Each structure stands twice: as structure tokens, then as C-alpha cells.
Amino acid sequence: MRWTREDGRALDPWVRTHRRLGARTLAAAPESQTMTGTIAEWERWTGMVFPETGGYVIPEGLSLLRIDHSADQGTYVEPNIWMQHI
């Protein structure tokens, strides 16, 4: 929410759009959406390979994908923000 470009405007293009339209930021939602799948599913969805347990940067991701090989599971928790147009 605080990352900005050199011109002082928000780094995120959607946040820039909403602010340009008069919106203000109300609150962060750090765990807005949680998506889980097997490691094979995440590899298919992302086109990546996850050889070991840990965090991975995925295409278009806003946070890390957490891979757990012992559970054969990947978990992605996406943050979001609430904005109000006034």
C-alpha cells in the first residue's frame, strides 16, 4: 500500500487507477484469499517446478507461494486492500 513510483504515485496500477478516480485506502486485508493445491497442480498452473519445500515467487503473484513437500501441498495467500470511492 505504501510502495510508490519515482513520481510519488502508487506502484500498483489498480491502486493508481482507483486513487485517480478519487478513492482512498481504508484498510489492508493481508489474507484476503487463500488458494491451495497439490504440488503437481501448482506446477501445472504456474509452468514452474518446485523441487523443495520453501517459498517461491510466482508469475503475477502478490506474495510467495509456500510449498510443503511433506504434505504435497502448495498454499498461496493473497493480500488485498479495501478502498472507498467518495
Secondary structure as the mmCIF struct_conf table of DSSP 4:
data_model
#
loop_
_struct_conf.conf_type_id
_struct_conf.id
_struct_conf.beg_label_comp_id
_struct_conf.beg_label_asym_id
_struct_conf.beg_label_seq_id
_struct_conf.end_label_comp_id
_struct_conf.end_label_asym_id
_struct_conf.end_label_seq_id
STRN STRN1 THR A 4 THR A 4
TURN_TY1_P TURN_TY1_P1 GLU A 6 ASP A 7
BEND BEND1 GLY A 8 ARG A 9
STRN STRN2 ALA A 10 ALA A 10
BEND BEND2 LEU A 11 ASP A 12
HELX_RH_AL_P HELX_RH_AL_P1 PRO A 13 ARG A 20
TURN_TY1_P TURN_TY1_P2 LEU A 21 GLY A 22
STRN STRN3 ALA A 23 GLY A 37
HELX_RH_AL_P HELX_RH_AL_P2 ILE A 39 THR A 46
BEND BEND3 GLY A 47 GLY A 47
BEND BEND4 GLU A 52 THR A 53
STRN STRN4 GLY A 54 TYR A 56
TURN_TY1_P TURN_TY1_P3 PRO A 59 GLU A 60
BEND BEND5 LEU A 62 SER A 63
HELX_LH_PP_P HELX_LH_PP_P1 LEU A 64 LEU A 64
STRN STRN5 LEU A 65 ASP A 68
HELX_RH_3T_P HELX_RH_3T_P1 HIS A 69 ALA A 71
TURN_TY1_P TURN_TY1_P4 ASP A 72 ASP A 72
STRN STRN6 GLN A 73 HIS A 85
#
